[in-house]
Amino acid sequence: MESAYVKKTMFINTNYIKKALKILDVKTEKEAVNKALEIVIEEDEIINAHKEIGGTDSIQQVFK
Amino acid sequence: MKVLFDTNIYINWIRERKYPELMLDVYTQKYLSNYVLMELWAGAKTKQASRIIEKLQKPYLKAGRVITLNTNHFITIGQILSDMPITQKSKTKNAGFINDLCIGLSALAVGAILFTTNKSDFKIIKSFLPQVKIVYI
């Protein structure tokens, strides 16, 4: 998906932003917000894949 | 919170939808060890099973969440195998145990909590790698 950036004005919890800068190891607030959103989307894609494969009874256990 | 699932967790999910609270948790950041991926592929004996693993690996690969080990990790693994006492030496010839060692180090590499049903192997691994955070299911 092509990235499209738009300017947004919103109230954001400054404590969360400070913590996110550290946790995500990024320099700007913009990077922190975008990275956090990226992680949420990636996680959603992983969970959707899990939902699709759960209960399909198709894998054998080779290694104990 | 970063999490990593052992092969047995994925197999239980794929077969019986066990552990939905882990597999569908939106508040964790899920990682996949390439050793877990290898073990899953080893158990994919049909076309349907191959499709299932392809579906599973796709978003992890896209997100860069598949963990690979570096040279230092393999040195550590070799040292652990060398240091194992006589009573546990048979484990050094067990591919499953060596894979588990790699999975344990993968969790450590990204600072993830490892979820597994395999208490016997991971209790031994934990004694050599006390920093690894493991949750037994």
N, CA and C atoms of all chains as a GROMACS GRO file, in nm:
protein
  603
    1MET      N    1   0.085  -0.120   0.000
    1MET     CA    2   0.000   0.000   0.000
    1MET      C    3   0.088   0.124   0.000
    2GLU      N    4   0.060   0.217  -0.092
    2GLU     CA    5   0.140   0.338  -0.101
    2GLU      C    6   0.110   0.430   0.019
    3SER      N    7   0.215   0.488   0.075
    3SER     CA    8   0.194   0.574   0.192
    3SER      C    9   0.149   0.712   0.148
    4ALA      N   10   0.046   0.763   0.215
    4ALA     CA   11   0.000   0.899   0.188
    4ALA      C   12  -0.001   0.973   0.321
    5TYR      N   13   0.068   1.084   0.325
    5TYR     CA   14   0.078   1.159   0.450
    5TYR      C   15  -0.009   1.284   0.443
    6VAL      N   16  -0.085   1.306   0.548
    6VAL     CA   17  -0.166   1.429   0.559
    6VAL      C   18  -0.139   1.493   0.694
    7LYS      N   19  -0.155   1.626   0.697
    7LYS     CA   20  -0.134   1.696   0.823
    7LYS      C   21  -0.259   1.682   0.909
    8LYS      N   22  -0.240   1.646   1.038
    8LYS     CA   23  -0.353   1.630   1.129
    8LYS      C   24  -0.328   1.715   1.253
    9THR      N   25  -0.431   1.779   1.302
    9THR     CA   26  -0.419   1.852   1.428
    9THR      C   27  -0.502   1.777   1.530
   10MET      N   28  -0.438   1.728   1.635
   10MET     CA   29  -0.513   1.652   1.734
   10MET      C   30  -0.446   1.660   1.871
   11PHE      N   31  -0.523   1.627   1.973
   11PHE     CA   32  -0.468   1.623   2.108
   11PHE      C   33  -0.409   1.485   2.132
   12ILE      N   34  -0.282   1.484   2.170
   12ILE     CA   35  -0.214   1.356   2.196
   12ILE      C   36  -0.154   1.362   2.336
   13ASN      N   37  -0.163   1.252   2.409
   13ASN     CA   38  -0.106   1.243   2.543
   13ASN      C   39   0.047   1.257   2.534
   14THR      N   40   0.100   1.366   2.592
   14THR     CA   41   0.244   1.392   2.578
   14THR      C   42   0.329   1.287   2.651
   15ASN      N   43   0.276   1.231   2.759
   15ASN     CA   44   0.351   1.125   2.829
   15ASN      C   45   0.368   1.003   2.739
   16TYR      N   46   0.261   0.969   2.667
   16TYR     CA   47   0.269   0.855   2.575
   16TYR      C   48   0.373   0.882   2.466
   17ILE      N   49   0.371   1.004   2.415
   17ILE     CA   50   0.463   1.039   2.306
   17ILE      C   51   0.609   1.027   2.355
   18LYS      N   52   0.636   1.080   2.474
   18LYS     CA   53   0.773   1.072   2.529
   18LYS      C   54   0.817   0.928   2.543
   19LYS      N   55   0.728   0.844   2.597
   19LYS     CA   56   0.761   0.702   2.616
   19LYS      C   57   0.779   0.632   2.481
   20ALA      N   58   0.691   0.665   2.385
   20ALA     CA   59   0.698   0.601   2.253
   20ALA      C   60   0.828   0.635   2.181
   21LEU      N   61   0.876   0.758   2.198
   21LEU     CA   62   1.004   0.797   2.133
   21LEU      C   63   1.115   0.704   2.180
   22LYS      N   64   1.115   0.674   2.310
   22LYS     CA   65   1.217   0.586   2.367
   22LYS      C   66   1.197   0.442   2.323
   23ILE      N   67   1.076   0.392   2.342
   23ILE     CA   68   1.047   0.250   2.312
   23ILE      C   69   1.075   0.218   2.166
   24LEU      N   70   1.033   0.308   2.078
   24LEU     CA   71   1.046   0.281   1.934
   24LEU      C   72   1.180   0.327   1.878
   25ASP      N   73   1.259   0.394   1.963
   25ASP     CA   74   1.391   0.440   1.923
   25ASP      C   75   1.386   0.529   1.797
   26VAL      N   76   1.298   0.629   1.805
   26VAL     CA   77   1.285   0.724   1.693
   26VAL      C   78   1.308   0.866   1.745
   27LYS      N   79   1.335   0.958   1.652
   27LYS     CA   80   1.375   1.093   1.692
   27LYS      C   81   1.258   1.193   1.699
   28THR      N   82   1.162   1.176   1.610
   28THR     CA   83   1.055   1.277   1.605
   28THR      C   84   0.920   1.219   1.647
   29GLU      N   85   0.833   1.309   1.688
   29GLU     CA   86   0.698   1.268   1.728
   29GLU      C   87   0.623   1.209   1.608
   30LYS      N   88   0.648   1.267   1.493
   30LYS     CA   89   0.583   1.217   1.370
   30LYS      C   90   0.621   1.070   1.346
   31GLU      N   91   0.752   1.042   1.360
   31GLU     CA   92   0.799   0.904   1.342
   31GLU      C   93   0.736   0.811   1.445
   32ALA      N   94   0.726   0.860   1.570
   32ALA     CA   95   0.671   0.778   1.677
   32ALA      C   96   0.526   0.740   1.648
   33VAL      N   97   0.447   0.840   1.608
   33VAL     CA   98   0.306   0.813   1.580
   33VAL      C   99   0.291   0.719   1.461
   34ASN      N  100   0.368   0.746   1.354
   34ASN     CA  101   0.357   0.661   1.236
   34ASN      C  102   0.403   0.518   1.262
   35LYS      N  103   0.512   0.505   1.340
   35LYS     CA  104   0.564   0.371   1.372
   35LYS      C  105   0.464   0.293   1.457
   36ALA      N  106   0.406   0.362   1.555
   36ALA     CA  107   0.308   0.296   1.642
   36ALA      C  108   0.188   0.247   1.560
   37LEU      N  109   0.144   0.330   1.466
   37LEU     CA  110   0.032   0.290   1.381
   37LEU      C  111   0.070   0.173   1.290
   38GLU      N  112   0.193   0.178   1.241
   38GLU     CA  113   0.242   0.069   1.156
   38GLU      C  114   0.240  -0.064   1.231
   39ILE      N  115   0.283  -0.060   1.358
   39ILE     CA  116   0.285  -0.183   1.440
   39ILE      C  117   0.143  -0.238   1.459
   40VAL      N  118   0.048  -0.147   1.481
   40VAL     CA  119  -0.092  -0.190   1.499
   40VAL      C  120  -0.143  -0.260   1.373
   41ILE      N  121  -0.109  -0.203   1.258
   41ILE     CA  122  -0.156  -0.261   1.131
   41ILE      C  123  -0.088  -0.396   1.104
   42GLU      N  124   0.043  -0.402   1.130
   42GLU     CA  125   0.116  -0.529   1.112
   42GLU      C  126   0.055  -0.638   1.201
   43GLU      N  127   0.024  -0.598   1.324
   43GLU     CA  128  -0.032  -0.695   1.419
   43GLU      C  129  -0.167  -0.745   1.371
   44ASP      N  130  -0.246  -0.654   1.316
   44ASP     CA  131  -0.377  -0.692   1.265
   44ASP      C  132  -0.363  -0.794   1.152
   45GLU      N  133  -0.263  -0.773   1.065
   45GLU     CA  134  -0.242  -0.867   0.954
   45GLU      C  135  -0.200  -1.005   1.005
   46ILE      N  136  -0.117  -1.005   1.111
   46ILE     CA  137  -0.075  -1.134   1.170
   46ILE      C  138  -0.194  -1.205   1.233
   47ILE      N  139  -0.275  -1.130   1.306
   47ILE     CA  140  -0.392  -1.190   1.372
   47ILE      C  141  -0.492  -1.244   1.268
   48ASN      N  142  -0.510  -1.170   1.160
   48ASN     CA  143  -0.600  -1.218   1.054
   48ASN      C  144  -0.549  -1.349   0.994
   49ALA      N  145  -0.417  -1.360   0.977
   49ALA     CA  146  -0.360  -1.485   0.925
   49ALA      C  147  -0.384  -1.597   1.026
   50HIS      N  148  -0.365  -1.568   1.154
   50HIS     CA  149  -0.392  -1.669   1.258
   50HIS      C  150  -0.538  -1.715   1.250
   51LYS      N  151  -0.630  -1.618   1.236
   51LYS     CA  152  -0.773  -1.652   1.230
   51LYS      C  153  -0.802  -1.746   1.113
   52GLU      N  154  -0.737  -1.719   1.000
   52GLU     CA  155  -0.762  -1.800   0.880
   52GLU      C  156  -0.714  -1.943   0.894
   53ILE      N  157  -0.603  -1.962   0.966
   53ILE     CA  158  -0.543  -2.097   0.970
   53ILE      C  159  -0.587  -2.178   1.092
   54GLY      N  160  -0.643  -2.113   1.192
   54GLY     CA  161  -0.681  -2.182   1.316
   54GLY      C  162  -0.787  -2.288   1.293
   55GLY      N  163  -0.763  -2.409   1.344
   55GLY     CA  164  -0.862  -2.516   1.336
   55GLY      C  165  -0.867  -2.587   1.202
   56THR      N  166  -0.765  -2.569   1.119
   56THR     CA  167  -0.767  -2.633   0.987
   56THR      C  168  -0.711  -2.775   0.989
   57ASP      N  169  -0.655  -2.816   1.102
   57ASP     CA  170  -0.611  -2.954   1.126
   57ASP      C  171  -0.525  -3.010   1.012
   58SER      N  172  -0.417  -2.944   0.979
   58SER     CA  173  -0.342  -2.985   0.861
   58SER      C  174  -0.193  -3.009   0.884
   59ILE      N  175  -0.146  -2.987   1.004
   59ILE     CA  176  -0.001  -2.993   1.028
   59ILE      C  177   0.034  -3.111   1.118
   60GLN      N  178   0.145  -3.176   1.085
   60GLN     CA  179   0.194  -3.284   1.171
   60GLN      C  180   0.307  -3.232   1.258
   61GLN      N  181   0.320  -3.290   1.378
   61GLN     CA  182   0.432  -3.251   1.465
   61GLN      C  183   0.548  -3.345   1.434
   62VAL      N  184   0.658  -3.290   1.383
   62VAL     CA  185   0.774  -3.371   1.346
   62VAL      C  186   0.875  -3.374   1.460
   63PHE      N  187   0.903  -3.256   1.517
   63PHE     CA  188   1.002  -3.247   1.625
   63PHE      C  189   0.931  -3.246   1.759
   64LYS      N  190   0.982  -3.325   1.852
   64LYS     CA  191   0.920  -3.330   1.987
   64LYS      C  192   0.994  -3.237   2.080
   65MET      N  193   0.423  -0.550   2.442
   65MET     CA  194   0.496  -0.669   2.488
   65MET      C  195   0.526  -0.761   2.368
   66LYS      N  196   0.655  -0.791   2.351
   66LYS     CA  197   0.692  -0.880   2.240
   66LYS      C  198   0.675  -1.026   2.283
   67VAL      N  199   0.618  -1.106   2.195
   67VAL     CA  200   0.600  -1.248   2.227
   67VAL      C  201   0.645  -1.336   2.110
   68LEU      N  202   0.686  -1.457   2.147
   68LEU     CA  203   0.730  -1.556   2.048
   68LEU      C  204   0.665  -1.689   2.088
   69PHE      N  205   0.608  -1.757   1.991
   69PHE     CA  206   0.543  -1.885   2.021
   69PHE      C  207   0.628  -2.001   1.970
   70ASP      N  208   0.638  -2.104   2.055
   70ASP     CA  209   0.707  -2.226   2.015
   70ASP      C  210   0.620  -2.299   1.911
   71THR      N  211   0.681  -2.391   1.839
   71THR     CA  212   0.610  -2.465   1.733
   71THR      C  213   0.484  -2.533   1.787
   72ASN      N  214   0.495  -2.590   1.909
   72ASN     CA  215   0.379  -2.662   1.963
   72ASN      C  216   0.257  -2.572   1.982
   73ILE      N  217   0.279  -2.443   2.008
   73ILE     CA  218   0.167  -2.350   2.025
   73ILE      C  219   0.096  -2.331   1.889
   74TYR      N  220   0.177  -2.312   1.783
   74TYR     CA  221   0.117  -2.296   1.648
   74TYR      C  222   0.044  -2.424   1.607
   75ILE      N  223   0.107  -2.540   1.635
   75ILE     CA  224   0.044  -2.667   1.594
   75ILE      C  225  -0.090  -2.684   1.666
   76ASN      N  226  -0.092  -2.654   1.795
   76ASN     CA  227  -0.218  -2.664   1.870
   76ASN      C  228  -0.324  -2.567   1.816
   77TRP      N  229  -0.279  -2.449   1.775
   77TRP     CA  230  -0.372  -2.351   1.718
   77TRP      C  231  -0.424  -2.400   1.582
   78ILE      N  232  -0.331  -2.444   1.496
   78ILE     CA  233  -0.371  -2.488   1.361
   78ILE      C  234  -0.464  -2.609   1.369
   79ARG      N  235  -0.433  -2.702   1.460
   79ARG     CA  236  -0.515  -2.823   1.468
   79ARG      C  237  -0.648  -2.800   1.541
   80GLU      N  238  -0.639  -2.734   1.656
   80GLU     CA  239  -0.757  -2.732   1.745
   80GLU      C  240  -0.802  -2.593   1.789
   81ARG      N  241  -0.744  -2.490   1.733
   81ARG     CA  242  -0.772  -2.352   1.776
   81ARG      C  243  -0.750  -2.334   1.926
   82LYS      N  244  -0.648  -2.400   1.977
   82LYS     CA  245  -0.614  -2.384   2.119
   82LYS      C  246  -0.539  -2.254   2.140
   83TYR      N  247  -0.551  -2.195   2.256
   83TYR     CA  248  -0.482  -2.072   2.298
   83TYR      C  249  -0.523  -1.948   2.216
   84PRO      N  250  -0.653  -1.926   2.192
   84PRO     CA  251  -0.693  -1.804   2.119
   84PRO      C  252  -0.651  -1.677   2.191
   85GLU      N  253  -0.642  -1.683   2.326
   85GLU     CA  254  -0.603  -1.563   2.403
   85GLU      C  255  -0.461  -1.520   2.368
   86LEU      N  256  -0.379  -1.613   2.319
   86LEU     CA  257  -0.242  -1.577   2.275
   86LEU      C  258  -0.242  -1.539   2.128
   87MET      N  259  -0.304  -1.622   2.047
   87MET     CA  260  -0.295  -1.607   1.902
   87MET      C  261  -0.369  -1.486   1.848
   88LEU      N  262  -0.474  -1.443   1.921
   88LEU     CA  263  -0.556  -1.332   1.871
   88LEU      C  264  -0.544  -1.207   1.957
   89ASP      N  265  -0.444  -1.202   2.042
   89ASP     CA  266  -0.427  -1.087   2.133
   89ASP      C  267  -0.374  -0.966   2.055
   90VAL      N  268  -0.453  -0.860   2.051
   90VAL     CA  269  -0.412  -0.741   1.974
   90VAL      C  270  -0.308  -0.657   2.049
   91TYR      N  271  -0.289  -0.685   2.177
   91TYR     CA  272  -0.198  -0.603   2.257
   91TYR      C  273  -0.056  -0.660   2.269
   92THR      N  274  -0.025  -0.764   2.192
   92THR     CA  275   0.113  -0.815   2.192
   92THR      C  276   0.173  -0.795   2.053
   93GLN      N  277   0.305  -0.789   2.050
   93GLN     CA  278   0.377  -0.779   1.923
   93GLN      C  279   0.436  -0.916   1.895
   94LYS      N  280   0.380  -0.985   1.798
   94LYS     CA  281   0.417  -1.124   1.776
   94LYS      C  282   0.535  -1.137   1.680
   95TYR      N  283   0.630  -1.222   1.720
   95TYR     CA  284   0.747  -1.253   1.637
   95TYR      C  285   0.747  -1.401   1.607
   96LEU      N  286   0.817  -1.438   1.501
   96LEU     CA  287   0.825  -1.580   1.460
   96LEU      C  288   0.972  -1.617   1.445
   97SER      N  289   1.012  -1.726   1.510
   97SER     CA  290   1.150  -1.774   1.495
   97SER      C  291   1.162  -1.851   1.364
   98ASN      N  292   1.273  -1.835   1.295
   98ASN     CA  293   1.285  -1.912   1.170
   98ASN      C  294   1.300  -2.062   1.198
   99TYR      N  295   1.335  -2.098   1.323
   99TYR     CA  296   1.341  -2.241   1.360
   99TYR      C  297   1.200  -2.297   1.377
  100VAL      N  298   1.110  -2.213   1.428
  100VAL     CA  299   0.969  -2.254   1.439
  100VAL      C  300   0.912  -2.272   1.298
  101LEU      N  301   0.947  -2.177   1.211
  101LEU     CA  302   0.900  -2.184   1.072
  101LEU      C  303   0.949  -2.313   1.006
  102MET      N  304   1.077  -2.347   1.029
  102MET     CA  305   1.134  -2.470   0.973
  102MET      C  306   1.058  -2.593   1.026
  103GLU      N  307   1.030  -2.595   1.156
  103GLU     CA  308   0.961  -2.710   1.215
  103GLU      C  309   0.818  -2.722   1.162
  104LEU      N  310   0.755  -2.607   1.139
  104LEU     CA  311   0.619  -2.611   1.083
  104LEU      C  312   0.621  -2.665   0.940
  105TRP      N  313   0.718  -2.618   0.861
  105TRP     CA  314   0.729  -2.668   0.723
  105TRP      C  315   0.760  -2.818   0.721
  106ALA      N  316   0.837  -2.864   0.818
  106ALA     CA  317   0.869  -3.008   0.825
  106ALA      C  318   0.743  -3.091   0.848
  107GLY      N  319   0.642  -3.030   0.908
  107GLY     CA  320   0.518  -3.102   0.935
  107GLY      C  321   0.410  -3.077   0.830
  108ALA      N  322   0.445  -3.002   0.727
  108ALA     CA  323   0.347  -2.973   0.621
  108ALA      C  324   0.359  -3.078   0.511
  109LYS      N  325   0.277  -3.182   0.520
  109LYS     CA  326   0.291  -3.297   0.428
  109LYS      C  327   0.192  -3.293   0.313
  110THR      N  328   0.103  -3.196   0.312
  110THR     CA  329   0.003  -3.189   0.205
  110THR      C  330   0.003  -3.048   0.144
  111LYS      N  331  -0.063  -3.035   0.030
  111LYS     CA  332  -0.072  -2.903  -0.035
  111LYS      C  333  -0.147  -2.805   0.054
  112GLN      N  334  -0.252  -2.856   0.120
  112GLN     CA  335  -0.333  -2.771   0.208
  112GLN      C  336  -0.244  -2.718   0.322
  113ALA      N  337  -0.161  -2.809   0.377
  113ALA     CA  338  -0.074  -2.770   0.488
  113ALA      C  339   0.028  -2.665   0.442
  114SER      N  340   0.081  -2.682   0.322
  114SER     CA  341   0.176  -2.584   0.268
  114SER      C  342   0.110  -2.446   0.255
  115ARG      N  343  -0.015  -2.448   0.207
  115ARG     CA  344  -0.088  -2.320   0.193
  115ARG      C  345  -0.108  -2.253   0.328
  116ILE      N  346  -0.133  -2.335   0.430
  116ILE     CA  347  -0.154  -2.282   0.566
  116ILE      C  348  -0.027  -2.213   0.616
  117ILE      N  349   0.087  -2.278   0.595
  117ILE     CA  350   0.213  -2.220   0.643
  117ILE      C  351   0.248  -2.094   0.564
  118GLU      N  352   0.219  -2.097   0.433
  118GLU     CA  353   0.242  -1.976   0.352
  118GLU      C  354   0.158  -1.859   0.403
  119LYS      N  355   0.033  -1.889   0.436
  119LYS     CA  356  -0.055  -1.784   0.490
  119LYS      C  357  -0.001  -1.730   0.621
  120LEU      N  358   0.049  -1.821   0.705
  120LEU     CA  359   0.100  -1.781   0.836
  120LEU      C  360   0.225  -1.695   0.823
  121GLN      N  361   0.318  -1.738   0.739
  121GLN     CA  362   0.448  -1.669   0.734
  121GLN      C  363   0.441  -1.532   0.665
  122LYS      N  364   0.344  -1.515   0.576
  122LYS     CA  365   0.338  -1.394   0.493
  122LYS      C  366   0.340  -1.264   0.575
  123PRO      N  367   0.247  -1.244   0.671
  123PRO     CA  368   0.249  -1.115   0.743
  123PRO      C  369   0.371  -1.098   0.834
  124TYR      N  370   0.424  -1.210   0.885
  124TYR     CA  371   0.545  -1.201   0.970
  124TYR      C  372   0.663  -1.154   0.884
  125LEU      N  373   0.674  -1.212   0.763
  125LEU     CA  374   0.785  -1.174   0.674
  125LEU      C  375   0.770  -1.028   0.630
  126LYS      N  376   0.647  -0.990   0.596
  126LYS     CA  377   0.619  -0.854   0.549
  126LYS      C  378   0.656  -0.751   0.657
  127ALA      N  379   0.629  -0.786   0.783
  127ALA     CA  380   0.655  -0.693   0.894
  127ALA      C  381   0.798  -0.703   0.946
  128GLY      N  382   0.879  -0.791   0.888
  128GLY     CA  383   1.017  -0.809   0.937
  128GLY      C  384   1.019  -0.868   1.077
  129ARG      N  385   0.922  -0.955   1.105
  129ARG     CA  386   0.911  -1.014   1.239
  129ARG      C  387   0.959  -1.159   1.245
  130VAL      N  388   1.034  -1.203   1.143
  130VAL     CA  389   1.092  -1.337   1.149
  130VAL      C  390   1.235  -1.322   1.202
  131ILE      N  391   1.264  -1.388   1.313
  131ILE     CA  392   1.393  -1.369   1.380
  131ILE      C  393   1.497  -1.467   1.326
  132THR      N  394   1.612  -1.411   1.290
  132THR     CA  395   1.725  -1.495   1.248
  132THR      C  396   1.838  -1.476   1.349
  133LEU      N  397   1.914  -1.580   1.370
  133LEU     CA  398   2.024  -1.573   1.467
  133LEU      C  399   2.154  -1.533   1.399
  134ASN      N  400   2.244  -1.472   1.476
  134ASN     CA  401   2.374  -1.433   1.420
  134ASN      C  402   2.485  -1.526   1.470
  135THR      N  403   2.608  -1.499   1.425
  135THR     CA  404   2.721  -1.586   1.460
  135THR      C  405   2.738  -1.600   1.611
  136ASN      N  406   2.726  -1.490   1.683
  136ASN     CA  407   2.743  -1.495   1.829
  136ASN      C  408   2.641  -1.589   1.894
  137HIS      N  409   2.520  -1.589   1.840
  137HIS     CA  410   2.418  -1.680   1.895
  137HIS      C  411   2.461  -1.825   1.876
  138PHE      N  412   2.516  -1.856   1.758
  138PHE     CA  413   2.556  -1.995   1.732
  138PHE      C  414   2.677  -2.034   1.817
  139ILE      N  415   2.764  -1.938   1.846
  139ILE     CA  416   2.875  -1.965   1.938
  139ILE      C  417   2.818  -2.001   2.076
  140THR      N  418   2.720  -1.922   2.121
  140THR     CA  419   2.656  -1.950   2.251
  140THR      C  420   2.593  -2.088   2.252
  141ILE      N  421   2.525  -2.124   2.144
  141ILE     CA  422   2.460  -2.256   2.137
  141ILE      C  423   2.566  -2.366   2.148
  142GLY      N  424   2.675  -2.351   2.074
  142GLY     CA  425   2.783  -2.449   2.080
  142GLY      C  426   2.840  -2.461   2.220
  143GLN      N  427   2.859  -2.348   2.286
  143GLN     CA  428   2.914  -2.350   2.423
  143GLN      C  429   2.818  -2.418   2.520
  144ILE      N  430   2.689  -2.391   2.504
  144ILE     CA  431   2.590  -2.456   2.592
  144ILE      C  432   2.594  -2.608   2.571
  145LEU      N  433   2.596  -2.651   2.446
  145LEU     CA  434   2.598  -2.795   2.417
  145LEU      C  435   2.725  -2.859   2.474
  146SER      N  436   2.836  -2.785   2.467
  146SER     CA  437   2.962  -2.836   2.520
  146SER      C  438   2.959  -2.846   2.673
  147ASP      N  439   2.889  -2.752   2.737
  147ASP     CA  440   2.885  -2.746   2.884
  147ASP      C  441   2.781  -2.838   2.947
  148MET      N  442   2.700  -2.901   2.866
  148MET     CA  443   2.591  -2.981   2.924
  148MET      C  444   2.646  -3.101   3.000
  149PRO      N  445   2.591  -3.127   3.119
  149PRO     CA  446   2.642  -3.238   3.199
  149PRO      C  447   2.613  -3.374   3.135
  150ILE      N  448   2.688  -3.475   3.178
  150ILE     CA  449   2.675  -3.611   3.123
  150ILE      C  450   2.529  -3.658   3.122
  151THR      N  451   2.456  -3.624   3.228
  151THR     CA  452   2.318  -3.670   3.240
  151THR      C  453   2.226  -3.614   3.130
  152GLN      N  454   2.270  -3.502   3.070
  152GLN     CA  455   2.187  -3.439   2.965
  152GLN      C  456   2.251  -3.451   2.827
  153LYS      N  457   2.364  -3.523   2.820
  153LYS     CA  458   2.440  -3.529   2.693
  153LYS      C  459   2.358  -3.583   2.576
  154SER      N  460   2.263  -3.674   2.604
  154SER     CA  461   2.184  -3.731   2.494
  154SER      C  462   2.106  -3.621   2.420
  155LYS      N  463   2.077  -3.513   2.492
  155LYS     CA  464   2.003  -3.402   2.432
  155LYS      C  465   2.082  -3.336   2.318
  156THR      N  466   2.216  -3.342   2.326
  156THR     CA  467   2.298  -3.275   2.225
  156THR      C  468   2.285  -3.343   2.088
  157LYS      N  469   2.230  -3.466   2.088
  157LYS     CA  470   2.212  -3.538   1.960
  157LYS      C  471   2.066  -3.532   1.914
  158ASN      N  472   1.986  -3.454   1.987
  158ASN     CA  473   1.843  -3.447   1.959
  158ASN      C  474   1.812  -3.316   1.883
  159ALA      N  475   1.774  -3.332   1.755
  159ALA     CA  476   1.750  -3.213   1.670
  159ALA      C  477   1.643  -3.122   1.731
  160GLY      N  478   1.539  -3.183   1.790
  160GLY     CA  479   1.432  -3.104   1.850
  160GLY      C  480   1.484  -3.016   1.962
  161PHE      N  481   1.574  -3.072   2.044
  161PHE     CA  482   1.630  -2.994   2.156
  161PHE      C  483   1.716  -2.879   2.103
  162ILE      N  484   1.797  -2.907   2.002
  162ILE     CA  485   1.884  -2.802   1.946
  162ILE      C  486   1.799  -2.691   1.884
  163ASN      N  487   1.691  -2.731   1.817
  163ASN     CA  488   1.599  -2.629   1.764
  163ASN      C  489   1.541  -2.545   1.878
  164ASP      N  490   1.505  -2.613   1.988
  164ASP     CA  491   1.449  -2.540   2.103
  164ASP      C  492   1.549  -2.440   2.160
  165LEU      N  493   1.675  -2.480   2.161
  165LEU     CA  494   1.781  -2.391   2.208
  165LEU      C  495   1.785  -2.266   2.117
  166CYS      N  496   1.776  -2.289   1.988
  166CYS     CA  497   1.775  -2.177   1.891
  166CYS      C  498   1.650  -2.090   1.911
  167ILE      N  499   1.538  -2.153   1.941
  167ILE     CA  500   1.413  -2.077   1.963
  167ILE      C  501   1.426  -1.993   2.090
  168GLY      N  502   1.487  -2.052   2.193
  168GLY     CA  503   1.510  -1.977   2.318
  168GLY      C  504   1.598  -1.856   2.294
  169LEU      N  505   1.703  -1.874   2.217
  169LEU     CA  506   1.793  -1.762   2.187
  169LEU      C  507   1.725  -1.658   2.097
  170SER      N  508   1.635  -1.704   2.011
  170SER     CA  509   1.560  -1.610   1.926
  170SER      C  510   1.475  -1.517   2.012
  171ALA      N  511   1.412  -1.574   2.115
  171ALA     CA  512   1.330  -1.493   2.206
  171ALA      C  513   1.419  -1.390   2.276
  172LEU      N  514   1.534  -1.437   2.318
  172LEU     CA  515   1.628  -1.347   2.388
  172LEU      C  516   1.678  -1.237   2.294
  173ALA      N  517   1.699  -1.271   2.167
  173ALA     CA  518   1.754  -1.176   2.069
  173ALA      C  519   1.665  -1.053   2.052
  174VAL      N  520   1.533  -1.071   2.061
  174VAL     CA  521   1.443  -0.955   2.043
  174VAL      C  522   1.376  -0.912   2.173
  175GLY      N  523   1.411  -0.979   2.283
  175GLY     CA  524   1.351  -0.944   2.413
  175GLY      C  525   1.205  -0.984   2.422
  176ALA      N  526   1.174  -1.099   2.360
  176ALA     CA  527   1.035  -1.145   2.362
  176ALA      C  528   1.013  -1.251   2.470
  177ILE      N  529   0.889  -1.261   2.516
  177ILE     CA  530   0.851  -1.369   2.608
  177ILE      C  531   0.816  -1.490   2.522
  178LEU      N  532   0.874  -1.606   2.559
  178LEU     CA  533   0.850  -1.727   2.482
  178LEU      C  534   0.739  -1.810   2.547
  179PHE      N  535   0.641  -1.848   2.467
  179PHE     CA  536   0.532  -1.934   2.514
  179PHE      C  537   0.553  -2.074   2.456
  180THR      N  538   0.546  -2.175   2.544
  180THR     CA  539   0.570  -2.312   2.500
  180THR      C  540   0.493  -2.410   2.586
  181THR      N  541   0.470  -2.531   2.533
  181THR     CA  542   0.413  -2.639   2.615
  181THR      C  543   0.523  -2.736   2.657
  182ASN      N  544   0.644  -2.713   2.607
  182ASN     CA  545   0.754  -2.808   2.629
  182ASN      C  546   0.837  -2.772   2.753
  183LYS      N  547   0.787  -2.816   2.869
  183LYS     CA  548   0.855  -2.783   2.994
  183LYS      C  549   0.991  -2.853   3.004
  184SER      N  550   0.997  -2.979   2.962
  184SER     CA  551   1.119  -3.057   2.989
  184SER      C  552   1.242  -2.996   2.920
  185ASP      N  553   1.230  -2.963   2.791
  185ASP     CA  554   1.346  -2.904   2.720
  185ASP      C  555   1.376  -2.763   2.769
  186PHE      N  556   1.272  -2.684   2.787
  186PHE     CA  557   1.297  -2.542   2.819
  186PHE      C  558   1.340  -2.520   2.963
  187LYS      N  559   1.313  -2.615   3.052
  187LYS     CA  560   1.368  -2.603   3.188
  187LYS      C  561   1.519  -2.619   3.183
  188ILE      N  562   1.566  -2.710   3.099
  188ILE     CA  563   1.711  -2.728   3.082
  188ILE      C  564   1.769  -2.602   3.018
  189ILE      N  565   1.705  -2.554   2.911
  189ILE     CA  566   1.753  -2.435   2.840
  189ILE      C  567   1.757  -2.314   2.933
  190LYS      N  568   1.654  -2.299   3.014
  190LYS     CA  569   1.647  -2.187   3.109
  190LYS      C  570   1.763  -2.192   3.209
  191SER      N  571   1.807  -2.313   3.244
  191SER     CA  572   1.919  -2.323   3.339
  191SER      C  573   2.050  -2.271   3.277
  192PHE      N  574   2.059  -2.275   3.144
  192PHE     CA  575   2.178  -2.221   3.076
  192PHE      C  576   2.157  -2.075   3.032
  193LEU      N  577   2.032  -2.039   3.009
  193LEU     CA  578   1.999  -1.902   2.964
  193LEU      C  579   1.894  -1.843   3.058
  194PRO      N  580   1.935  -1.809   3.181
  194PRO     CA  581   1.836  -1.762   3.279
  194PRO      C  582   1.765  -1.633   3.238
  195GLN      N  583   1.826  -1.556   3.146
  195GLN     CA  584   1.764  -1.428   3.104
  195GLN      C  585   1.640  -1.449   3.017
  196VAL      N  586   1.625  -1.568   2.957
  196VAL     CA  587   1.510  -1.590   2.868
  196VAL      C  588   1.383  -1.597   2.950
  197LYS      N  589   1.283  -1.518   2.906
  197LYS     CA  590   1.154  -1.520   2.976
  197LYS      C  591   1.065  -1.624   2.909
  198ILE      N  592   1.023  -1.723   2.988
  198ILE     CA  593   0.944  -1.833   2.931
  198ILE      C  594   0.814  -1.848   3.008
  199VAL      N  595   0.706  -1.866   2.934
  199VAL     CA  596   0.577  -1.897   2.997
  199VAL      C  597   0.538  -2.037   2.951
  200TYR      N  598   0.519  -2.128   3.049
  200TYR     CA  599   0.479  -2.265   3.017
  200TYR      C  600   0.326  -2.273   3.018
  201ILE      N  601   0.272  -2.330   2.911
  201ILE     CA  602   0.126  -2.339   2.898
  201ILE      C  603   0.080  -2.479   2.934
   0.00000   0.00000   0.00000
